[in-house]
Amino acid sequence: QVQLVESGGDWVQPGGSLRLSCAASGFNFSRFTMRWYRQAPGKERELVADMLLPRGRRNYAGSVQGRFTISRDNEKNMLYLQMNSLKPEDTAVYYCKAIYGSLAYWGQGTQVTVSS
């Protein structure tokens, strides 16, 4: 059974940091391109960051460039998103997604709230 389970979402003050995790199971994690998306209330889901295979090149949305870092541990089947210098506009539900060819799997999301 394929599963992607996000965790680490929380409430944090502006300028704070959070580390999101995505635990993968049920598929060959190391072969999949992994992405983080987010969806704020009333807005479309947007791509935040991804790691492309095979060399693991990282890409970021302009709004998070320099503040967020995507990483993965293929031995542990884990995907991470380190988020620093958080802003209120980063408030959203964050999702991880696994992609391989025509296959695509989503997690259930984790809530990040940035406010004072």
Stockholm file with secondary structure:
# STOCKHOLM 1.0

chainA/1-116         QVQLVESGGDWVQPGGSLRLSCAASGFNFSRFTMRWYRQAPGKERELVADMLLPRGRRNYAGSVQGRFTISRDNEKNMLYLQMNSLKPEDTAVYYCKAIYGSLAYWGQGTQVTVSS
#=GR chainA/1-116 SS CCEEEEECCCEECTTCCEEEEEEEESSCGGGSEEEEEEECTTSCCEEEEEEETTTTEEEECTTTTTTEEEEEETTTTEEEEEECSCCGGGCEEEEEEEEETTEEEECCCEEEEECC
#=GC SS_cons         CCEEEEECCCEECTTCCEEEEEEEESSCGGGSEEEEEEECTTSCCEEEEEEETTTTEEEECTTTTTTEEEEEETTTTEEEEEECSCCGGGCEEEEEEEEETTEEEECCCEEEEECC
//
